[in-house]
């Protein structure tokens, strides 16, 4: 079985032997020095250092011990033994099933690593501290927890009472502290015209739904598109785990909340959306549509004239529409399917599908479609761009050059015209070259 070997970090000024002792202490301790009171920290680190040196058969002088302690005292490891995985830009997710079982995902492919914690006790203590930094906790009464460490790492934990081994933690790493359209062009998510079309659609006040499976870049694309909202609009961002942060003069954030151990205090996504209707907002950014209540509330607010942006799990635009209709059907028992389709078409104008290309293992915009009216009981879809890997070259077909918003797009501040586009779009030469170089390394 293929295994991932984490990169080792060098310690400036230390000999190879002392650097090995330092790495051994870091592997064993698995916490940040600054998490502890000064007195306890010094004693604990000194003890751990001595134990690590003994395991490696190294005898340290007082000077050498102090050198290593200086590195440990200044060490800012939020993630302890997992830090090399956090630092590797090719990794999107870290999946830990037990103290000795750590896997990672690269391009949605799972790979086992040789990383492990010292023992079960230190692993469970690490999880507790990680959740504390994420502003949450778990227990047998509330066994599932979600939170953010900083603005770029999302932590999901499942208490060992629900697991075979456990506890389970899944760490999703957002590689962009901030992201815009230019960033997505540089990483090759799509050619510039595709992203400029989406930016222009946001600019004229249409609602977009970003669709994809786990780890395909839905939130990253949503953040980039949200950053293009005109600065004279009031924006409300609603999420269960705060991930979307905008450099916008008129943005407010609401976070949903689960019920406490007494079964009280829950604030649902639908409640937040309805509250937003009274907050003088122009546009709603909704993290993810996960249930019938949230779907109905999002469709209702967008159909009432507030442009929106949200994400949804699915494999295609057809999947997305079907899932929205199913959500609405659960919320509106007995409603005719044509009526459900009309509600979707009224609320959502553009669906963007993202996925990981099976050839290049790169996140791509796979499909862009405009939703039309319901005809003969079927919600019409107009394909705008579609991804194909032709003769080893990633390309996007321009389908028909017909848009329901063509006139408005051509007059918008973010001017967009189909007339100058070729039939097929490709990535820029520098992006294609960099991608080819990375594929050779694999």
N, C-alpha and C positions, 0 to 999 in steps of 0.2 A: 504493500500500500504506500502511495506517495505521501511523504511527510514534509512539512514546512519547517525550515531551520531559521529561527529568528536571527536577525543581525545583532551582533554584540556591540555595545557602546564603549568607546574608548574613554579613559579617564586621564585628562591632561596632567602631566607632571608625575604620574605614577609609573613605576616599573611594571613589566608584565606580570610578575608574581603578585605585587600589591594590587594591581588591577583585578587579578583573578580573585583575591580575597574580597575586594570591594564588591564584585559581582555576586559572590557567594552570599555576602551579607544582604545585599539587595534581594536576592532570590528568596532568602529565608524570612526576612522581616516583612516585606510586601506592604509597607505603608509609608506615608510621608512623615518625616521627622517632625514637621510643624504641627502634626495632629496631637502631640503630647505635651504636657507641662515640661518646662525646661529640666527640672531635676530628674523626673522619671525618664525623660528622653535620653539624657546623658548616660544614666546607669544602664538603661535597656540597650542602647546602641553599643556601649562598651562591652556588655556581656555577650551580645550577639556577635560582635567582632571577634572576641576571644574564642567563642565556640566555632565560628567559621574557620579561623586560622588553625585550630586544632584538627578539624575535619580534613583540612588540606595538608596537614603536616608541616605548617609554616610557623616558624618562631619569629615573632615581631619584636623589634626594639620599641622603646617608648616613642622615639621620633617617628618610626614607621606607623605605629598605631595612631598617633596624633594626625599624621598625614591622611590616613583613611577616614578618621573621624571628621576631619574638616570637610571632606567630600560628602560624607553622610549627612552632616549637619546642614549643608547647603543644598542637599538633594531635594528636588521638587517633584518627586514621583507621585502623581495622583493615583497611578494604577499598578504600582509595585512590579511584580513579576510579569505583568501583562504590558508594561510600558513599551518594550521593543515592538510589540504587535500594534499598539496604538500609534507608534511613530512611523510604521511602514505605510506609505501612501497607497500601496496596492491592496490593502485589506479594508473591506467595508464593514465586516461584522466579526466579532469574537464570540464564540459559543463555548461556555464552560459548563460541563455536566457534573464534574466532581473535582477534587483537588488534583487529580492526576490525569484528567481528560479535558484537554483544551483544543478546540478546533477553530479554524478561521474560514471566512468566505472571501474568495477572490473571483470577481465576475460571476457570482452566484454558484461557484463550485466550492464545495466544502473540502477542506484539507486538514488532516490531523497534524498537530504540532508536537514538538518535544518539550514544550513548556509545561511545567507543573509546579504546584505549590508544595511547601515543605511537608504538610500533613493536613488532615481534615480540619483540625482545630484552627490552624492559622488561616485556612481557606475560608471557613465560616466567619472568622473575625474580620477578614478582608471584605467579605460581602456586606457585613454589618456597617463597616466604616464607609464603604462605597455608597451604600444607600443613604447613610447619614449626610454625606456630601451632596447627594442628589436631592436632599430635602424630603426624604420619604423613609419608610421602614416596612418590614413585613413581620408576620407572626402566624401562629396557627389559626387565629381568628380572621386575620387578613393576610392570606398567604401569597398574594400576587401584588407586586409593586412596580411602579414606573416612575422615572424621574430623569432629570438632566443634570449632568456634571458640567458646569460651565455652559457654553453655548454651542458645543460641537459634539458632545457624546451623550447618547440616550441609553439609559440603563433599564433593563427589564429583568426582574428577579422572581423566581418561584420558590417558595419555602420548601424545605426538604420533606415536610409532612405530606406533600403531594407528589413526591418524586421517588423513583427507584433508588437513586443515589442522592444526588443533589447536595446543597441547593443548586438550582439552575440559574445562571445569569447569561443574558444576551446583551452585548454591547454594540450598538450601532454608532458608527463614526461618521460624522458629517465633515468631509474634508474641506468644505468651504465655510469659513467663519462668516463671510458675506459672499453673495454670488449675484452676478448679473448676466445679461445676455452675452457680453463679450467673453466671459469665462466659459460659457457653454460652447461658444464658437471655437475657442482655443482647445477644449478637450474633445472636440469632435462629436458632440451629441447630435448635431445637425448642421448643415450648411447655413450660412448667414441668412439667405432669403427666407428659409423656413422659420427661423426664430424672429426675423423682422416681421413676418406675417402675423405671428402670434402676439408680438408686442403691439402691432397696429390694432389687432382685434381687441386687446385689452384697452388700448387708448380710446377706442370709440365706444367703450362701455358695454361690451358683450361678456357673457358668462362662459368661462372655460372649465372643463372637467378634465383633469389629468388622470389617466388610467394606466395601471400596470401592476405587476406582481411585486412581492417583497424584494427590496434591494435593487430595483430597476431605475431609481432616480426620480421618483414621483415628487418627493418633497423638494429636492434640489431644483427641479424645473419649476415647481410652483413658487418657490422663493424668488427665483430669477424673474418670473413673470410678474409677481407681486411687486417687485422693485420698480416696475415700469408704470405703476398706477400714477396718474397725474398728481402733482403736488398740491393742487387746489381742491382735492377731494378729501373727505373724512373717511378713514379706513378703520374697520373693526376686524381684529384677528382673533379667531376662536379656535382653541386647541385643547386636547387633553394633556399633552406633554409639550411644553413650550419649545418649538423648534424654529418657527418663522419669526425672524426679527428684521424689521425694515428700517432703512434710513429714510424716514418720511416725516414731514413736519406735523402731520395730523393723523397719527396712528394710535390706537388704543388696543389693549390686549385683555382678553378674558380667558381664564383657564377653567375647564370643567373640573368637577370634584366628585369622587366616589363617596358613598355613604361611610360613616364611621362604624366602629364595632357595635354601637347601639342601633345601627340601621338608620341613622339620621344624617342630615347635612348634605345629601347628594344634590349636585347641580348638573343637570343633563345638558348635552349639546343643544337640544331643542330649546331649553330654557334660556340659554345664552343667546341663541339666534333671535328668539322673540324679544329678549331684553334689548338687543341691538336695534330693533325696530323703533325703540323710544330714545335712542341715543344720537339722533341726528347724524347718522352715518350715510355716506354715499355708496360705500362698497363693503362687502363682507368677504373676508378670506377665511375659509373654514378648513381646518386641518385635514380631516378625513371623514367621509360618510361611512358609518359602520352599521347603522341600524335603521329601522323603519321610521322611528320618531325623528331622528336627525335628518333623514332624507326628505321627509314631508316638510319639515321646517325650512330646510335649505331651498327646496323647490318653491315653497310658498314665498319666501322673502325675495328670491330672484325673479319670480313671476310678477311680483308687485312693483318692479321697477328698480330694484337695487342690484347692480351687476355683482357677480360673485366669482370666486375661484375656489375650487376644492379638488380633493383627490379621492380615488375610489379603486379598490382592488378589482382587477379583471385582466383578461388576456387580449381583449379586442374592444373596438367601439360597440360592436353588437352586444358583447357581454355586458358592457357598462350600461347600455340602454335597458337591456333585459333586467339587470340587477336593480336599477332604479325603479323600473316598473313593478318589480316584485316587492321592493320596499314599500312603495306607495300602495300596492294592493293590500299589504298587511295592515297598513295604517287606515285604509279606506275600504273596509269590507264591502264586497258586492259591487264595487265600481267597475264599469266597463273598461276593457283593455284600451279601446280607442281613446277614452277619456284620459286614462293614465298616460298614454303616449302624447296626447296633446299637452298635458301638464309638463311633461319632460321637455317637449319642444319649445314651449313658452318660456321655460326657465333657463335651459342650457342651449347655447348656440354652437359651441365648438367642443369637440372631444379630441384630446391628444393622447395617443397610446405610446408608452415608452416600454422598452424591454432591453435585454442584453443580447447583442448579436451573437449567434452561436458560432460564427466564423472568427470574429475578432475579439470576442469576450468583452466588448465595449458597450456601454450604455448608449442607446440610440433612441431618437424619436422615430417610431416605426410607422405611424399613421396619423394623419390629421384630417378630420372630417367636420363638415358643417351639418347640423341637424336641421331638417326641413319640416314642413307640415306633415300631418298624418293624412295619408290618402289610402282609401280602401282598407282602413283599419291598420295600416302599417306606417310607422314613423320613417320618413325618408331620410337618407343620409347621402351627402355629397362629398366624395373623396377629393381632397385638395392636394395632399402630398402623401407619397407612399415609399417606404424604404425597400431597396433591393440590393443584394450583393451580387453584382454582375461581373463575371470574369475577374474575380479577385479585387474588384473596386467597389467600395461602398457608394451607393448612389440613391438619389431620391427622385422619383418620377413626379412631374408636375401634371396633374390630371385635369384636363379640360379647360383650365384657366377661367373657370366660371365660379364666381362667389356671389352669395346673396348680398354681401356687403361691399361689392366692388366699388361702387360710386363713392360711398363714405370712406373707404380705405384710401382712395386716391386723393381725397380732399382733407384727410386727417393730418394732424401735426406730425405723426409718424407716417409720412406718405409711403404707401405701398402700391405698386402696380404690377400686375401679372404680365403685361405686354412685353416687358423686356426680359422675361425669364426664358431660358432654354427648356427643351422638353425634359432634360435630365440634369439634376444638380449634383455636384460632387464636393467633397471637402477641399479646402485650400491645400496647396502643395506642401506647406510646412507641417500642417496637421497630419496629412497622409504619410509624410516621411517619418514623423515621430512615431506614428502608430505602427508603421512597418518595422521600425527599429525595435520597438517594444515586443512585437510578435516574434522577432528573431531571437530575442533573449529568452523567451519562454520555451 
